[in-house]
């Protein structure tokens, strides 16, 4: 991959995609059941969706014939026409930024406008990497409700297992919560988000082809569990902005016997703070997904 090849993909910046969908209660009920949440049956018309639950809607509807060997959409535009044909075989979720302007509510009519927003070439241990960001503007009943910048990275063939974060000091959390995690929960989340990437449910593929030690825990699932942890710890606070960054893959075999761990630092216990740092980590304690959450100011 060269800068000239990247420049040839510039026409993709001119593309736009729009979708409409009503927010049905069933996906929210199914996610609540997947995560063993107590509010499985609360999803009636008008109830606000928690932050990060919007990923249950506006799913990528690439036909199965358009999937690659790894189960993900082939890089020929995708179902929405916004997937640039980057000549690198793997694409992974790298993080995202969100701004909530108003809650999305069950039963409301949802509209999303999307475009390719960023694309850059860098060099990494696996050779060239192309970082891409897509902007999604979510509106409900004619008013902007959510601004999303979703980030992905295109990678070359895996030459060695991506097993751990770079050596660094293990942070010491002031608070932590464990979420039960197993292959069934990973499969359910893949089904709910229409994510057919085989690294999340096909152990033989993840281990023998992709070179991972076990199934990979979805980055968006980790981001959602961070959001859910903050909702559990501070139920009275309204999340306004969130930034997520994937630092290292999390593998199911490295989750630990108590479950997937979400941690918070000392700032999370400052009663006057509107911004907190949370992260997920495996059994070695090193961060896998890091998040900065900003709440609406206290009344």
N, C-alpha and C positions, 0 to 999 in steps of 0.2 A: 504494500500500500504506500503510495507516494502523495505528496502535496498536489501534484497534477491530477491524480486520480480523484482526490478529494474535491478539488475545484470543479471537476466534471460533474459532481453531484449537486452543484449549486442550484439547478432548476427545482430541486425538491423543496427549497425554501419558499417557492411561489405557490405550493400546493396548499389547499385548505380542505377540511372535512367537517361536516356537521352531522349530528345525530340527535334524535329525540327518543325519549323513553319515559314511561310513567314509573315512579318508584313503588314497586310492589313490595308487600310485606314479607313474602315467602323467603327471598334470599337473606333478609335480616334474621328471620326466625331460624333459618338453617345455620347461619354463622353463630348465633347465640348457642345453638345446640352443639356445634363443633367445639366451641370454647368452654362449654359447661357453664355458661353464664346463667344467672337466676332469672333473667328477664326474657326468656324465650317467647312468651306469649304476649308481650306488651305492645307489639308493633301494629298499632291501629292508625287510621288516617290522621295526619297532623302531628304524629310523634316525630321529633327530630332524630335523624340518624347521628350516631356518635361520629366524631372525626375519624377519618380513614375508612369508614364503611362504604364510601362511594365507590370503592373498587369492586363492589359486587354488581355494579351496573355499567352500562356502556361497554360490554365485553367485546374482545376481539373475535369476530366471527369468520376468521379465515377458514375456508372449507378444508376438510381433512386432506384432500388431494394437494393442498398448498402447504402442507407441513414438511419440514425437513426431516432428516434421519434422527435428529435429537428431539423431535416432537414439537419444536417451536416453528412459528410462521417463517417461510422462506423469505429471503431478503429481496423481494420483487415488488415492493410497495405495500404488502400486507393488506388486510381487509379494508383499511381506511386510506390506502394509497400514500401513507406518510413514512413507510419504512424504506430508507434509501438502500440501494443494492451495494452496500459496502462489501468489498471482496475479502472478508474475514469470516470464518465459519461459525463463531460463537458470539452470542449477544447475551449480556447479563445485566440485571438491574443494579444500578450504581447508587441510587438515592433519589431524593426528590425534595422540593420545597412547596409549601402550601400556605395560602392565606384564605381564611374563612371570613367572608363578608356577612353571611347569614346562614343559619342552619338549613340543610336539606331535609325535607319532611316527607314521611311516608304518604303516598297518595298523590304527591305533586307531580306536575309535568316537568320533566327534566330536558334541558337542551345543552349540548356541548359543542363548542367550536374548537377545533384543533389545528395546529400547524407545527412544522419543524422549526425550532427556534435557535438551536446551536449545533455546531458540528466542528470538531477539532481533532487533529492528529497528534499523537504523542508516542514516545518509545518506552517500552516496559521490558520486563524480564522475558516476556513471551514474544518480543518483537513489537511491531506497530500495534497501536491501540487507537480506535476512533471513538471519541466521546460524543454522544448525541443527546440532545434535550428536546423534548416535545412540550409545547404549551397547550394546556387544556383550560378553557374558560367554561365553567359550569354555571348555568342559569336555571332558575326555577320560577315559574309563573312570571317570566319576563324580566326578572331582576338578577344581576350577577350575585352568585352565592359562594363560589369557590374559584380561586386562581391556583392552578397546579403547574409546576414545571417538573416533568418526570425525566429522569436521567438514566441512560443506558450506556454500556461500553461494548464495542465490538472487539473481539479478541481472536488471536491466531490459534492454531491447534495446541491443545494442552500437551506439554512435553513432560511434565512432572506433576504429581498431585499437589493441588493448591490446598495445603493442609492447615496452615496457621498464619496468624498475623505476624508481621515482623517483630523480632524480639524487642520488647519494651517493658517498662515497669507496669506491673499489674495494679490498676487503680483500686482503691479501697472504698467500697460504697458505704454510705451511711444508712441505706435502706435498700431492701431487695424484695422482690416477689417472684415466686416460681409458678410457671404455667405448665401443666402436664403436656407432654409432647411425645407422639409416637407416629408410626407410619400411617395409621388410619386417619389421624388428624391432618397430616400432610396431604393425604389423598383427598380428603374432604375439602380442604382449602383449595387444592388444585381444581377440583370440580366446580366449586362455587365461583371461582374467578376465571374459569374456562382456560386454565393454564395447562397445556399439554406437554410442557418441557419434561423430558423423561428423567432428569436428574432428581426430581422431587418424588417420584413414585416407582421407578424401575431400578431396583438395586443393582441388577446385573449391568445395566447400561452405565449407571453412575460410577460403579467401581471398575468395570472392565474396559469401558470405552472412554468415558470422560476422565478417568484417573483419580476420582475422589474416593476417600476411604469408606463413605457410606452415603445415604441419601442426604440431599442438601435442603436445609430449611429455607423456605422462601424469604427473600429480603422483604417484600411487601408484608408478609405475615409478621416478621419481626417488628416492622414499623407499626403495624396495627396493634401488636401486643404492648409496645411502648406506650402508644396512645391510650390503650385500655388500662394500663397500669396507672397512668396519670389520672384517668377518669375515676379509678378506684381510690387513689390516694387523696385527690382533691376534687371531690364531686361537686363542690360549690363553685369551682373556677371554670371559666369558659375559654377554651383554646382558640387563639386567634391566628397564630402562625406556628409552623413547624418546619424544621429542616432536618432531613435524614441523610446520613452518609454511610455507605457500606464500607467497612474497613477490612473485613476478612470474611470468608464463607463460614457459615455455621453448619456442622454436620450432625446428623441425628445421633450418631454414636458418641458424640462429644457433648451432648446436651447435659448429661449428668442424671443420676437416679431421681432427683427431686423435680426435674423438669427444666424447661427453658427459663433462664434467669434474667430478669430485668432489674437493673440497678440504678440508684440515684445518688448524686453527690451531696455535699453539705449545703449547697445553695438551695436544694430542694426543701430544706427545713428552715429557711429564712422566711418568717411569716410575711415580710414585706416584699419579697421578691416576686416579680412577674415572669421571670425567665428561669428555666431550670434545665439541667443537663441530665439525660438518661441514656442508658446503653444496654445492649444485650451482651451476654458473654457465655462461652462454653465452660467446660469443666476446668480449663486452665486459667480462667479469670480474665483473659484478654478480650477487649471489646471487639464485637463483630459488627454491630449496627449502632452508630452513635446518633443521638438526636438532641437538638436544641428546641425546646418548646417555649412559646411565649403566650402568656395568658392575657385576657382582657384586664385592664386595671381594676383594682378593687373599688367598689362603690364608696 
